[in-house]
Amino acid sequence: MPILKSKDEDMISRLIQWRVMRYLISGASAVAIDLVLLFVLVHFFHMWYLLAAVIAFIAAVAVSFVMQKFFTFNDYTKGGIGRQTVFYLGLQVFNIFFNTLLMYVGVDLLGIPYLMSQILISVAMAIYNFLIYKHLVFASGATYHKDALISPCPSCGQIDNIVWGSKNNHTLVRCNSCGLIFVSPMPEETATFYNEVYFAGGGECCGYINYDRDKEPMRRSFESYLDHMESALGRKGRLLDVGCATGYFIDIARSRGWEVEGIDISEHAIEKGRAKGLTVQAGTLDNINFPEKSFDAITLLDVVEHLRDPKSSIIEARRLLTEGGIVVVATPDAGSLVARTLKSNWHLVVPPEHLVFFNRENLGNLLIQTGFSPVLVTNIGKHFTIPYIFRMLFSWQKLSLWNVLARWTNKKPISELKIPINFRDTFFVIARND
């Protein structure tokens, strides 16, 4: 006869299954280990208390690491344990300095009683430590698609991949031949993803709260793009913007004297662009048959990472450019310190929105192989609205709180504030058609 659990036992079981409770249990266990070991070393082994404190602290950190990894976050992977250890120890060092600084501010500067100050600081630290553990340190326990390693690289065409990470139920691999990181296998189509919700409200995965308003703080960056383009080309001319969305960028270019056209995969975005009086059409470089040498400049700004076959688009761009014309690319930099550190936890890894991730070297090589000569490679930061920042955080971490904050801040005057952000994890390239 099965043993029936009491209501109390059932409640305890549910609490232990709750990750926050497991987190608290792990932390309390580490504290208990620290205090008990300190007491034993000093009172039974007569060890100098400072040395005993160091040994007890190291033991507590080790216990905490093991319990957080295997008990709290159910991460049984071994491949990234070295990286996890470095992050974990680095966080503990930061916690020591942060706690000391806030204690000084709370007690000496604000006059808060030291016990109350420590309680408040401990609560704050417990919250941000949990988020860091969940979304950075122990976020590697993922399953990978069985066919991930047999997909040809979208850049060099080779089939020589290693698993790089996993996100949003998509596997990402790194090509051993050219270093491109890409989703494998690729989704069969992505057009339906870029619907009205993507540009005005954001879907379950990615998108914007209000596309045109979210782009307004980036105007200075777009003006900088055009400054570099006019310098490289030596003049203004005919411009095709691939992935033009609602036409925000080409509207700025038109006001500066460029003759502009735009294409985008989204029918909704194209309707918005036409309402502005812009010459735009729905489609891609592969299915819109422009005449050869139609344009002096072709831009793919924050677009290449969305393409299933970026090489074919760059080849087609060369066909459409006049001699001496330029192709302009702005895209995430998979070779940046942020990308190499965070891997699949990098905030720009958001499949199925972003599908390929170049670095400066392999994109440069692809441009050269397809007949271009890079003339400028640089980093240009941007400004962002507060709702858009929260929306990016939600796309990155899938924490519902960020989505709620994005909607709460989606009102004036908060929505009009501009925050400069530059993690140096994107790059801007201009290459000339020789």
MINU-829874 format. One line per 5 residues: number of its first residue (from 0); for each residue x, y, z of N, C-alpha, C. Coordinates in steps of 0.05 Angstrom, whole numbers, plus 5000, padded with zeros to 4 digits. Layout:
REM MINU-829874
NUM	X:Y:Z:X:Y:Z:X:Y:Z | ...
This chain:
REM MINU-829874
0	5017:4976:5000:5000:5000:5000:5018:5025:5000 | 5013:5044:4981:5030:5067:4980:5027:5085:5004 | 5050:5097:5011:5050:5115:5034:5040:5142:5025 | 5019:5152:5037:5008:5178:5030:5022:5200:5045 | 5028:5222:5030:5041:5245:5042:5020:5262:5056
5	5028:5273:5079:5011:5293:5092:5011:5319:5076 | 4993:5337:5083:4992:5363:5069:5018:5379:5075 | 5028:5376:5100:5053:5390:5106:5076:5380:5090 | 5078:5353:5087:5099:5342:5072:5097:5350:5042 | 5073:5350:5032:5068:5358:5004:5076:5387:5000
10	5070:5404:5019:5078:5433:5017:5108:5436:5017 | 5121:5421:5035:5151:5423:5037:5163:5414:5010 | 5152:5392:4999:5162:5382:4973:5159:5403:4951 | 5136:5417:4951:5132:5438:4930:5151:5461:4934 | 5156:5468:4960:5174:5490:4965:5203:5484:4956
15	5211:5458:4961:5238:5450:4953:5240:5450:4922 | 5219:5444:4908:5219:5444:4879:5221:5472:4868 | 5213:5492:4884:5214:5520:4876:5243:5529:4877 | 5253:5540:4854:5281:5546:4851:5291:5567:4872 | 5274:5586:4878:5283:5607:4897:5287:5594:4924
20	5270:5575:4932:5274:5562:4958:5299:5545:4958 | 5305:5531:4935:5330:5516:4934:5354:5534:4935 | 5351:5558:4924:5372:5578:4925:5378:5586:4954 | 5356:5591:4969:5359:5599:4997:5370:5576:5014 | 5362:5551:5008:5372:5528:5023:5402:5525:5018
25	5410:5529:4993:5439:5527:4986:5455:5548:5000 | 5444:5573:5000:5459:5594:5014:5461:5590:5044 | 5438:5581:5056:5438:5575:5085:5458:5553:5092 | 5459:5532:5074:5477:5510:5079:5506:5520:5079 | 5513:5537:5060:5540:5548:5059:5547:5564:5084
30	5528:5580:5093:5532:5596:5118:5536:5578:5142 | 5520:5557:5143:5523:5538:5165:5550:5524:5165 | 5559:5516:5141:5586:5504:5138:5608:5523:5148 | 5605:5548:5140:5624:5568:5147:5626:5571:5178 | 5603:5574:5191:5603:5579:5220:5612:5554:5235
35	5602:5531:5228:5610:5506:5242:5639:5500:5239 | 5650:5502:5214:5678:5497:5210:5696:5517:5224 | 5688:5542:5224:5703:5562:5239:5704:5555:5269 | 5682:5548:5280:5680:5541:5309:5698:5517:5315 | 5696:5496:5298:5712:5471:5303:5742:5477:5301
40	5750:5492:5280:5779:5497:5277:5791:5513:5299 | 5775:5532:5309:5786:5550:5331:5784:5536:5358 | 5762:5524:5365:5758:5514:5392:5768:5485:5396 | 5770:5469:5375:5779:5442:5379:5808:5437:5368 | 5815:5452:5347:5841:5450:5336:5859:5473:5343
45	5848:5493:5358:5863:5516:5368:5878:5531:5346 | 5865:5533:5323:5877:5547:5300:5873:5577:5303 | 5892:5592:5293:5890:5622:5294:5864:5630:5279 | 5848:5647:5291:5821:5652:5282:5820:5663:5253 | 5840:5680:5245:5840:5691:5218:5845:5669:5198
50	5864:5651:5203:5870:5629:5185:5845:5611:5183 | 5833:5605:5207:5809:5589:5208:5786:5601:5191 | 5784:5628:5193:5763:5642:5178:5767:5639:5148 | 5792:5640:5139:5798:5637:5111:5791:5609:5101 | 5800:5589:5116:5794:5561:5109:5764:5556:5109
55	5750:5566:5129:5720:5562:5130:5706:5576:5107 | 5716:5600:5100:5704:5615:5078:5708:5600:5052 | 5732:5589:5047:5737:5574:5022:5719:5550:5021 | 5716:5536:5043:5699:5512:5044:5670:5519:5038 | 5661:5542:5050:5633:5550:5046:5628:5558:5017
60	5648:5572:5004:5645:5579:4976:5643:5554:4959 | 5660:5534:4965:5660:5509:4949:5633:5495:4952 | 5623:5493:4977:5597:5480:4981:5575:5496:4967 | 5576:5522:4969:5556:5539:4956:5556:5534:4926 | 5580:5534:4914:5582:5530:4885:5570:5503:4877
65	5577:5482:4890:5567:5456:4883:5536:5454:4886 | 5526:5465:4908:5497:5464:4913:5482:5482:4893 | 5492:5505:4888:5478:5523:4869:5478:5510:4841 | 5500:5498:4833:5501:5486:4806:5483:5462:4803 | 5486:5443:4822:5472:5418:4818:5444:5416:4832
70	5441:5430:4854:5416:5429:4869:5397:5452:4860 | 5407:5477:4860:5389:5499:4854:5382:5500:4825 | 5402:5498:4807:5397:5503:4779:5398:5478:4762 | 5401:5455:4774:5400:5429:4760:5418:5429:4735 | 5442:5440:4738:5461:5441:4716:5482:5419:4720
75	5479:5398:4704:5497:5375:4707:5518:5373:4685 | 5521:5395:4670:5541:5395:4649:5569:5399:4662 | 5589:5388:4648:5617:5390:4657:5634:5408:4640 | 5626:5412:4615:5643:5427:4596:5650:5455:4605 | 5632:5469:4617:5637:5497:4624:5643:5502:4653
80	5651:5481:4668:5654:5484:4696:5677:5502:4704 | 5698:5503:4687:5720:5521:4693:5711:5550:4690 | 5697:5556:4669:5686:5583:4665:5667:5591:4688 | 5650:5572:4696:5631:5577:4717:5645:5583:4743 | 5667:5568:4749:5682:5573:4773:5694:5601:4774
85	5706:5609:4751:5718:5636:4750:5697:5657:4754 | 5674:5655:4741:5652:5674:4745:5643:5674:4774 | 5640:5651:4785:5629:5649:4813:5648:5662:4833 | 5674:5656:4830:5694:5667:4849:5696:5697:4845 | 5695:5706:4819:5696:5735:4814:5672:5749:4826
90	5649:5736:4826:5625:5749:4838:5628:5750:4868 | 5641:5730:4881:5644:5731:4910:5663:5754:4918 | 5684:5758:4902:5703:5780:4908:5688:5807:4905 | 5672:5809:4884:5656:5834:4880:5637:5838:4903 | 5625:5816:4913:5606:5818:4935:5619:5830:4960
95	5644:5821:4965:5658:5831:4989:5662:5861:4988 | 5672:5871:4965:5677:5899:4962:5651:5915:4962 | 5630:5904:4948:5605:5918:4946:5591:5920:4974 | 5593:5898:4989:5581:5898:5016:5595:5919:5034 | 5622:5920:5032:5637:5939:5048:5630:5967:5041
100	5629:5973:5015:5622:6000:5006:5595:6009:5015 | 5575:5991:5012:5547:5999:5019:5544:6001:5050 | 5559:5985:5065:5558:5987:5094:5568:6015:5102 | 5590:6024:5090:5601:6050:5096:5581:6072:5089 | 5569:6070:5065:5549:6090:5057:5525:6090:5076
105	5515:6066:5082:5491:6064:5098:5495:6073:5127 | 5517:6064:5139:5522:6071:5167:5534:6098:5171 | 5556:6104:5158:5571:6129:5163:5559:6153:5149 | 5548:6149:5125:5538:6172:5110:5508:6176:5114 | 5493:6155:5116:5463:6157:5118:5453:6153:5147
110	5470:6143:5165:5462:6140:5193:5443:6117:5198 | 5443:6097:5180:5426:6074:5184:5440:6055:5204 | 5425:6044:5224:5438:6025:5243:5451:6002:5228 | 5474:5993:5238:5491:5975:5223:5476:5948:5217 | 5460:5939:5236:5446:5913:5232:5425:5916:5210
115	5410:5938:5211:5390:5943:5190:5403:5947:5163 | 5426:5961:5163:5440:5966:5138:5449:5939:5126 | 5460:5921:5143:5469:5895:5133:5446:5878:5122 | 5423:5879:5136:5400:5864:5127:5391:5874:5099 | 5389:5900:5095:5381:5911:5070:5400:5903:5048
120	5426:5906:5053:5446:5899:5034:5445:5869:5027 | 5442:5853:5047:5441:5824:5043:5417:5816:5025 | 5395:5829:5029:5371:5823:5012:5377:5831:4983 | 5388:5855:4980:5394:5864:4953:5415:5845:4939 | 5435:5837:4954:5455:5819:4943:5444:5792:4936
125	5426:5782:4953:5413:5756:4948:5398:5756:4922 | 5384:5779:4917:5368:5781:4892:5386:5782:4867 | 5406:5800:4867:5422:5802:4843:5440:5777:4839 | 5449:5765:4861:5464:5740:4859:5448:5718:4846 | 5422:5716:4854:5405:5696:4842:5402:5700:4812
130	5398:5725:4804:5395:5731:4775:5420:5725:4760 | 5443:5732:4771:5469:5726:4758:5474:5696:4756 | 5468:5682:4778:5471:5653:4777:5454:5640:4755 | 5429:5649:4754:5409:5637:4736:5415:5643:4707 | 5422:5669:4701:5424:5677:4673:5452:5678:4663
135	5472:5674:4680:5500:5676:4670:5517:5653:4679 | 5519:5649:4705:5538:5629:4715:5529:5600:4709 | 5504:5594:4715:5494:5566:4712:5473:5564:4691 | 5476:5578:4669:5456:5578:4647:5465:5560:4624 | 5482:5540:4630:5492:5524:4607:5478:5497:4604
140	5460:5490:4621:5448:5464:4619:5427:5463:4597 | 5435:5457:4572:5417:5458:4549:5420:5433:4533 | 5399:5427:4518:5400:5404:4499:5405:5415:4471 | 5417:5399:4455:5425:5407:4428:5411:5390:4407 | 5406:5403:4384:5393:5389:4362:5412:5368:4351
145	5402:5344:4345:5419:5322:4337:5431:5327:4310 | 5419:5344:4293:5430:5349:4266:5446:5374:4265 | 5453:5386:4287:5466:5412:4288:5493:5412:4274 | 5508:5390:4276:5536:5389:4267:5538:5384:4237 | 5516:5377:4223:5519:5370:4195:5508:5391:4176
150	5503:5415:4186:5494:5437:4169:5518:5452:4157 | 5517:5458:4131:5539:5473:4118:5539:5502:4129 | 5563:5512:4132:5567:5540:4142:5555:5560:4122 | 5538:5579:4130:5526:5598:4112:5547:5617:4100 | 5572:5618:4110:5592:5635:4100:5612:5621:4082
155	5625:5600:4092:5645:5586:4076:5636:5560:4063 | 5613:5550:4072:5602:5526:4060:5612:5500:4070 | 5632:5501:4088:5643:5477:4100:5625:5464:4120 | 5628:5438:4123:5613:5423:4144:5633:5413:4165 | 5640:5430:4183:5660:5424:4204:5653:5440:4228
160	5632:5432:4243:5621:5449:4264:5625:5436:4292 | 5626:5454:4312:5625:5445:4340:5602:5460:4353 | 5590:5448:4373:5568:5461:4387:5579:5484:4403 | 5566:5507:4400:5575:5532:4413:5556:5539:4436 | 5530:5532:4434:5511:5539:4455:5483:5532:4446
165	5464:5541:4463:5436:5536:4457:5419:5559:4469 | 5399:5567:4454:5381:5589:4464:5354:5587:4451 | 5333:5591:4466:5306:5591:4455:5299:5566:4439 | 5309:5543:4449:5304:5518:4435:5318:5515:4408 | 5339:5532:4404:5355:5530:4380:5384:5524:4387
170	5397:5507:4371:5425:5501:4376:5442:5520:4359 | 5464:5530:4370:5483:5546:4356:5509:5531:4354 | 5521:5532:4330:5547:5519:4326:5567:5539:4316 | 5593:5531:4319:5615:5548:4308:5629:5532:4287 | 5633:5545:4263:5647:5533:4241:5677:5532:4247
175	5689:5508:4247:5717:5506:4252:5734:5517:4229 | 5722:5520:4206:5737:5530:4183:5740:5561:4183 | 5717:5575:4187:5718:5604:4185:5711:5618:4211 | 5701:5604:4231:5694:5616:4256:5667:5627:4259 | 5650:5626:4237:5623:5636:4239:5607:5620:4259
180	5591:5634:4275:5572:5622:4294:5544:5625:4282 | 5529:5603:4281:5503:5604:4268:5484:5584:4280 | 5458:5589:4276:5437:5571:4285:5437:5547:4267 | 5436:5523:4279:5436:5499:4263:5418:5478:4276 | 5399:5467:4260:5393:5474:4232:5378:5501:4231
185	5380:5514:4208:5366:5539:4204:5336:5535:4202 | 5321:5555:4212:5291:5553:4208:5285:5555:4178 | 5264:5541:4170:5258:5540:4141:5249:5567:4130 | 5235:5583:4147:5228:5610:4138:5224:5628:4163 | 5228:5654:4159:5227:5673:4181:5209:5696:4176
190	5197:5698:4153:5181:5721:4145:5158:5726:4165 | 5144:5705:4173:5121:5708:4191:5129:5719:4218 | 5154:5716:4225:5164:5726:4251:5162:5757:4253 | 5166:5770:4229:5168:5800:4229:5140:5811:4223 | 5122:5807:4241:5094:5817:4237:5090:5843:4252
195	5065:5852:4253:5059:5877:4266:5067:5878:4296 | 5063:5855:4309:5070:5853:4338:5100:5858:4342 | 5117:5848:4323:5146:5851:4325:5154:5880:4326 | 5140:5897:4309:5148:5925:4307:5133:5943:4327 | 5112:5933:4339:5096:5950:4357:5085:5934:4380
200	5103:5929:4399:5094:5915:4423:5112:5892:4430 | 5125:5880:4411:5143:5858:4416:5128:5832:4421 | 5138:5810:4410:5125:5785:4414:5135:5771:4438 | 5132:5744:4439:5140:5729:4462:5171:5727:4464 | 5184:5730:4440:5213:5727:4440:5227:5754:4438
205	5221:5769:4416:5238:5792:4410:5220:5814:4399 | 5232:5836:4389:5217:5857:4376:5219:5884:4391 | 5203:5903:4382:5204:5930:4392:5178:5937:4406 | 5180:5957:4424:5156:5968:4436:5143:5987:4417 | 5159:6004:4404:5149:6023:4383:5173:6028:4365
210	5174:6017:4341:5198:6017:4325:5209:6045:4320 | 5193:6062:4309:5203:6089:4301:5212:6105:4326 | 5197:6103:4348:5205:6117:4372:5230:6105:4384 | 5233:6079:4383:5256:6066:4394:5281:6072:4377 | 5277:6078:4352:5300:6086:4334:5308:6115:4337
215	5290:6132:4347:5296:6160:4348:5322:6167:4364 | 5327:6154:4387:5352:6160:4401:5377:6152:4385 | 5373:6135:4365:5396:6126:4349:5402:6144:4325 | 5388:6166:4323:5391:6184:4300:5420:6193:4297 | 5433:6200:4320:5461:6209:4319:5479:6187:4307
220	5474:6162:4314:5490:6140:4303:5485:6137:4273 | 5460:6140:4264:5453:6138:4236:5466:6161:4220 | 5466:6185:4232:5480:6207:4219:5510:6202:4216 | 5521:6189:4237:5549:6181:4236:5554:6160:4214 | 5536:6141:4211:5538:6122:4189:5540:6136:4162
225	5522:6156:4158:5520:6170:4133:5545:6187:4129 | 5555:6199:4150:5580:6214:4148:5603:6196:4136 | 5606:6172:4148:5626:6154:4139:5621:6145:4110 | 5596:6140:4103:5589:6131:4076:5595:6153:4055 | 5588:6177:4062:5594:6199:4043:5623:6204:4040
230	5638:6200:4061:5667:6203:4060:5680:6181:4043 | 5670:6156:4046:5681:6133:4031:5674:6134:4002 | 5649:6143:3996:5640:6144:3968:5649:6169:3954 | 5654:6190:3971:5662:6216:3959:5639:6233:3950 | 5615:6224:3954:5591:6238:3945:5566:6224:3956
235	5543:6235:3951:5518:6222:3955:5509:6208:3929 | 5489:6191:3931:5481:6177:3907:5456:6161:3912 | 5453:6139:3896:5430:6122:3899:5435:6101:3921 | 5417:6100:3941:5421:6083:3964:5398:6062:3966 | 5405:6037:3970:5386:6016:3975:5391:6006:4004
240	5370:6008:4021:5373:5998:4048:5359:5971:4050 | 5374:5950:4055:5363:5923:4057:5355:5919:4086 | 5330:5911:4090:5319:5908:4118:5312:5936:4128 | 5299:5952:4111:5294:5980:4118:5273:5984:4139 | 5258:5962:4146:5236:5964:4166:5217:5986:4157
245	5210:6005:4175:5191:6026:4168:5204:6050:4153 | 5230:6047:4148:5244:6068:4132:5256:6090:4149 | 5261:6086:4174:5272:6107:4191:5299:6117:4181 | 5317:6098:4175:5344:6106:4166:5343:6120:4139 | 5329:6109:4119:5329:6121:4093:5314:6148:4092
250	5296:6152:4111:5283:6178:4114:5304:6199:4121 | 5323:6192:4139:5345:6210:4146:5363:6215:4122 | 5370:6193:4108:5387:6195:4085:5374:6213:4063 | 5348:6210:4059:5334:6226:4039:5336:6256:4046 | 5334:6262:4072:5336:6290:4080:5363:6302:4076
255	5384:6285:4073:5411:6294:4068:5418:6295:4039 | 5399:6287:4021:5404:6289:3993:5408:6263:3978 | 5407:6240:3992:5409:6214:3979:5383:6208:3964 | 5386:6193:3942:5363:6182:3928:5359:6154:3939 | 5337:6149:3953:5335:6125:3969:5313:6105:3960
260	5318:6080:3965:5299:6058:3963:5304:6039:3986 | 5283:6023:3992:5286:6004:4014:5271:5979:4008 | 5281:5957:4019:5266:5932:4018:5266:5919:4046 | 5245:5904:4052:5243:5891:4078:5225:5866:4075 | 5230:5847:4091:5215:5822:4090:5187:5825:4102
265	5182:5847:4117:5157:5850:4131:5138:5868:4115 | 5115:5857:4109:5094:5872:4095:5084:5895:4112 | 5081:5890:4138:5072:5910:4157:5091:5934:4157 | 5117:5929:4159:5137:5951:4159:5136:5966:4133 | 5134:5952:4111:5133:5966:4085:5109:5985:4082
270	5086:5976:4092:5063:5994:4092:5068:6020:4108 | 5082:6017:4130:5089:6041:4146:5108:6059:4131 | 5127:6047:4116:5146:6062:4101:5133:6077:4078 | 5115:6064:4064:5100:6077:4042:5084:6100:4052 | 5073:6098:4077:5058:6120:4088:5075:6145:4092
275	5101:6141:4093:5119:6164:4096:5127:6176:4069 | 5117:6164:4047:5124:6173:4021:5150:6161:4011 | 5159:6140:4022:5185:6127:4014:5180:6106:3993 | 5201:6102:3976:5200:6082:3956:5211:6056:3968 | 5193:6039:3977:5200:6014:3990:5183:5991:3980
280	5193:5967:3981:5177:5944:3973:5185:5920:3990 | 5165:5901:3992:5169:5877:4008:5184:5857:3992 | 5204:5844:4006:5220:5824:3993:5248:5823:4003 | 5265:5808:3989:5293:5805:3997:5310:5810:3972 | 5336:5812:3976:5354:5816:3953:5352:5792:3933
285	5345:5769:3944:5344:5745:3927:5319:5743:3910 | 5298:5757:3918:5273:5754:3902:5262:5779:3889 | 5277:5802:3893:5270:5826:3879:5291:5831:3857 | 5283:5832:3832:5302:5832:3810:5309:5861:3802 | 5326:5873:3817:5336:5900:3810:5356:5897:3786
290	5357:5917:3768:5377:5916:3747:5405:5918:3758 | 5425:5908:3743:5453:5910:3751:5461:5939:3754 | 5480:5944:3772:5492:5970:3777:5471:5992:3781 | 5451:5985:3797:5429:6004:3802:5435:6024:3825 | 5455:6017:3842:5458:6033:3866:5488:6040:3871
295	5492:6062:3885:5519:6071:3892:5526:6061:3920 | 5506:6055:3936:5510:6045:3964:5488:6026:3971 | 5495:6004:3984:5475:5986:3995:5481:5981:4024 | 5461:5985:4041:5465:5983:4070:5451:5958:4081 | 5464:5944:4098:5452:5922:4114:5458:5928:4143
300	5442:5945:4155:5446:5955:4182:5430:5938:4202 | 5444:5923:4219:5431:5905:4238:5413:5886:4223 | 5423:5876:4200:5408:5858:4182:5422:5832:4177 | 5448:5832:4173:5463:5808:4166:5457:5785:4185 | 5455:5792:4211:5451:5771:4232:5423:5758:4229
305	5405:5770:4214:5378:5759:4211:5376:5740:4187 | 5397:5739:4170:5395:5726:4144:5403:5696:4146 | 5387:5679:4133:5394:5651:4132:5417:5646:4113 | 5421:5663:4093:5443:5659:4074:5456:5686:4068 | 5472:5696:4087:5484:5722:4084:5503:5724:4060
310	5516:5702:4053:5535:5703:4030:5521:5710:4004 | 5498:5697:3999:5484:5703:3974:5475:5731:3973 | 5467:5743:3996:5458:5771:3996:5482:5790:3990 | 5505:5784:4000:5529:5801:3995:5537:5798:3965 | 5535:5774:3954:5541:5770:3925:5521:5786:3908
315	5496:5785:3915:5475:5800:3900:5480:5830:3904 | 5488:5839:3927:5493:5867:3931:5515:5877:3912 | 5536:5860:3908:5557:5868:3890:5547:5871:3861 | 5529:5854:3853:5518:5855:3826:5502:5881:3822 | 5489:5891:3844:5473:5915:3842:5488:5941:3845
320	5513:5939:3854:5529:5963:3859:5543:5973:3834 | 5545:5999:3831:5562:6010:3810:5591:6005:3817 | 5609:6008:3797:5637:6005:3802:5647:6027:3822 | 5660:6018:3843:5668:6037:3864:5646:6042:3884 | 5623:6029:3881:5602:6032:3900:5609:6018:3926
325	5593:6022:3947:5600:6012:3974:5577:5995:3985 | 5585:5974:4000:5566:5959:4016:5573:5966:4045 | 5552:5970:4061:5555:5979:4089:5541:5959:4107 | 5556:5949:4127:5545:5928:4145:5549:5937:4174 | 5528:5935:4190:5530:5938:4219:5519:5913:4231
330	5534:5899:4248:5525:5873:4258:5538:5866:4284 | 5527:5848:4300:5540:5840:4325:5568:5828:4320 | 5586:5832:4339:5613:5823:4336:5618:5798:4355 | 5618:5775:4342:5622:5750:4357:5650:5747:4368 | 5668:5764:4359:5695:5764:4370:5700:5783:4392
335	5679:5798:4400:5682:5817:4422:5686:5804:4449 | 5697:5819:4468:5701:5807:4494:5675:5798:4507 | 5654:5814:4504:5628:5807:4515:5617:5781:4503 | 5619:5778:4477:5609:5754:4464:5625:5729:4472 | 5652:5732:4473:5669:5709:4480:5666:5701:4510
340	5658:5721:4526:5655:5715:4555:5628:5702:4560 | 5607:5714:4548:5579:5705:4555:5570:5682:4537 | 5582:5678:4514:5574:5657:4495:5544:5658:4490 | 5530:5636:4493:5501:5636:4486:5484:5653:4505 | 5496:5663:4527:5482:5682:4545:5486:5711:4537
345	5501:5716:4516:5504:5742:4504:5477:5753:4497 | 5471:5778:4503:5444:5789:4500:5436:5791:4470 | 5455:5790:4452:5448:5791:4423:5443:5764:4411 | 5446:5743:4427:5439:5716:4417:5409:5712:4423 | 5393:5717:4403:5364:5715:4406:5351:5702:4382
350	5357:5676:4377:5344:5662:4355:5315:5658:4362 | 5297:5657:4342:5302:5657:4313:5305:5685:4300 | 5307:5706:4316:5311:5733:4305:5339:5735:4294 | 5359:5729:4309:5387:5730:4300:5396:5702:4294 | 5407:5698:4270:5414:5671:4261:5443:5666:4256
355	5459:5687:4249:5487:5684:4244:5503:5706:4259 | 5527:5700:4267:5543:5718:4283:5572:5718:4272 | 5578:5740:4258:5605:5744:4247:5623:5757:4267 | 5649:5754:4263:5668:5772:4276:5682:5789:4255 | 5699:5807:4262:5711:5825:4243:5728:5810:4222
360	5741:5789:4230:5759:5774:4212:5743:5759:4191 | 5723:5743:4200:5710:5726:4180:5691:5742:4162 | 5680:5764:4172:5664:5780:4154:5682:5794:4134 | 5705:5804:4143:5724:5816:4124:5733:5796:4103 | 5738:5771:4111:5746:5751:4091:5724:5746:4071
365	5699:5744:4081:5676:5740:4063:5673:5763:4043 | 5677:5787:4052:5675:5810:4034:5696:5809:4013 | 5721:5803:4021:5743:5801:4002:5738:5779:3981 | 5728:5755:3991:5723:5733:3973:5701:5739:3953 | 5683:5757:3959:5661:5763:3941:5666:5788:3925
370	5691:5798:3925:5699:5820:3908:5699:5848:3920 | 5698:5850:3946:5698:5876:3959:5725:5881:3972 | 5731:5907:3977:5755:5915:3992:5746:5931:4016 | 5748:5920:4040:5741:5936:4064:5757:5961:4066 | 5744:5984:4071:5757:6009:4074:5754:6021:4102
375	5735:6011:4117:5731:6020:4144:5719:5998:4161 | 5731:5993:4185:5719:5975:4205:5722:5990:4231 | 5699:5995:4244:5699:6010:4269:5676:6002:4286 | 5674:6015:4309:5652:6010:4328:5637:6037:4332 | 5611:6037:4330:5595:6061:4334:5573:6055:4354
380	5574:6068:4377:5553:6063:4398:5527:6075:4391 | 5507:6069:4407:5480:6079:4403:5467:6089:4429 | 5446:6104:4426:5429:6112:4449:5403:6095:4447 | 5392:6089:4470:5367:6072:4470:5347:6084:4489 | 5321:6079:4483:5300:6087:4501:5299:6067:4525
385	5288:6076:4547:5286:6058:4570:5267:6035:4565 | 5244:6038:4552:5227:6015:4546:5242:5995:4528 | 5258:6005:4509:5272:5987:4491:5294:5971:4506 | 5307:5984:4525:5327:5971:4542:5314:5948:4557 | 5291:5953:4569:5277:5932:4584:5269:5909:4565
390	5261:5917:4541:5252:5897:4521:5276:5879:4513 | 5299:5891:4509:5323:5876:4503:5330:5857:4526 | 5327:5867:4551:5332:5850:4574:5313:5826:4575 | 5288:5830:4567:5269:5808:4566:5276:5788:4544 | 5284:5798:4521:5293:5780:4499:5317:5764:4507
395	5334:5776:4523:5358:5763:4532:5353:5742:4553 | 5338:5749:4574:5335:5732:4598:5308:5719:4601 | 5288:5727:4586:5261:5716:4587:5249:5719:4615 | 5258:5740:4630:5247:5746:4656:5223:5765:4653 | 5199:5756:4661:5175:5771:4656:5175:5799:4667
400	5190:5802:4689:5192:5829:4701:5202:5850:4681 | 5221:5843:4664:5231:5862:4644:5209:5870:4625 | 5192:5852:4617:5170:5858:4598:5150:5877:4612 | 5145:5872:4637:5126:5889:4652:5138:5917:4654 | 5164:5919:4660:5176:5946:4663:5177:5960:4636
405	5181:5945:4614:5181:5957:4588:5154:5970:4582 | 5132:5958:4590:5106:5969:4586:5100:5992:4605 | 5109:5990:4630:5105:6011:4649:5119:6037:4642 | 5143:6034:4630:5159:6057:4622:5152:6067:4594 | 5133:6054:4581:5126:6062:4554:5106:6085:4554
410	5113:6106:4567:5097:6130:4569:5114:6155:4574 | 5106:6178:4564:5121:6202:4568:5121:6210:4597 | 5142:6223:4608:5167:6230:4594:5188:6209:4594 | 5183:6186:4609:5203:6166:4612:5211:6154:4585 | 5191:6149:4568:5196:6136:4542:5214:6153:4524
415	5217:6179:4530:5233:6197:4513:5262:6200:4522 | 5268:6189:4545:5296:6190:4555:5314:6173:4538 | 5339:6183:4534:5358:6170:4517:5382:6161:4533 | 5389:6135:4533:5411:6125:4549:5433:6115:4530 | 5457:6126:4532:5479:6116:4515:5490:6089:4525
420	5492:6070:4507:5502:6044:4513:5522:6035:4491 | 5545:6026:4499:5564:6015:4479:5581:5994:4493 | 5573:5969:4489:5589:5946:4500:5611:5938:4481 | 5614:5952:4459:5634:5946:4439:5631:5918:4429 | 5606:5909:4426:5601:5882:4416:5586:5882:4390
425	5587:5905:4376:5578:5907:4348:5600:5921:4332 | 5599:5918:4306:5619:5932:4290:5606:5942:4264 | 5619:5962:4252:5609:5976:4228:5630:5974:4206 | 5622:5964:4182:5641:5959:4161:5631:5973:4135 | 5650:5986:4121:5645:5996:4094:5665:5982:4076
430	5655:5971:4054:5673:5957:4035:5666:5967:4007 | 5686:5970:3991:5683:5981:3964:5682:5959:3943 | 5665:5962:3923:5663:5944:3900:5685:5950:3881 | 5705:5933:3879:5728:5938:3862:5722:5930:3833
